[in-house]
Amino acid sequence: MKSVTGSNFNEHINPKRSLMVLILFSTFLFLSSANSVENSNNLKTPIAISTTKPTSQVTRRIQTADAKSVGVGQNIVFIEQLVLKPSTKKQILESNNEEAKTAYQQAIKHLNEAKNAQAIGDNQTLIDSLNKTKIAIFKAMRLSGGKVVKNKHKTDYKKRVKSTRVLLQAHKRVSEEKNIGAEARKVEQHVEEQLKQAQATFAQGNTNKALKLANFAYLTIKLDITRLRDGDTLVRSLNFKNKEEEYKYELERNNTHKVLVNVVLKEKISPQMSMLIKTPMSSAESLRNKAIQQATKGNFDEAIKTLEQSTQKIIRSIRMAGIYIPG
């Protein structure tokens, strides 16, 4: 390779070419500087965006907070009306239950705490106080409610006893008209005994049980009056001209007892008892249909026996309901 000396170096430099190189180099530096500034700005922009919350999100959060405040406000109005309602206050304060009265005072206290929290904008305390108020007032109402139910049972008991006494007098009149003696007296004595038991139970403070006993006495006398009026006295010592006439009598007796069961069912006995009654009643109906078929063929002796079995099933159903019935 041929070296270039100082004198030769000056000879090799082209002035036009040097100027072009200088211009290109300066342009490169300018463009590089511009790109650096732009890149710096681009890097800062995402950071600024990430720290700024969209307007829509902020608006939604404000609306949610407002809705929550409105809901709590409506809740406190409802609870305040419940606590301060005159009938509620009277029920609780006039009860003999001291625990109920204490719970009511706690409800008043927590309600005032909720109002104070609402005034200063303390939503959490407001919500907690309202929950305590609800628990206290519901407890007070539950504890004092026993008196209301008991009072209703007392009223129902007195009405039922009065109605039973009226029916007893009616039973005596009907039995005298039908010229029925011992059997009618037996029913009346049974009802009187039930009323004595009911009164003794009532005096001991067990109003609910006393009401049940009075209901049984009422149904017993009511059913026997129906039996006496709808049946032909049901005296077993009747003389029949023939078996067909006796069959017709037994069929009528069966019909009368079916009416008695309907009376029992109309008295709104428990669903469980209704189901128990339906089982023997279904058997009684089958026996009745069988007796009718036997009578159609002229077999009245068998038809009478079958009808008696059917009637006994019906009597059993009535007794299962706790009602006394002779037969």
Secondary structure, DSSP 8 states (H G I E B T S, - for coil): -----HHHHHHH--HHHHHHHHHHHHHHHHHHHHHHHHHHHHHHHHHHHHTS--HHHHHHHHHHHHHHHHHHHHHHHHHHHHHH-HHHHHHHHTSS-HHHHHHHHHHHHHHHHHHHHHHHT-HHHHHHHHHHHHHHHHHHHHHHHHHHHHHHHHHHHHHHHHHHHHHHHHHHHHHHHTT--HHHHHHHHHHHHHHHHHHHHHHTT-HHHHHHHHHHHHHHHHHHHHHHHHTTTT-TT---SSHHHHHHHHHHHHHHHHHHHHHHHHT---HHHHHHHHHHHHHHHHHHHHHHHHHHTT-HHHHHHHHHHHHHHHHHHHHHTT-----
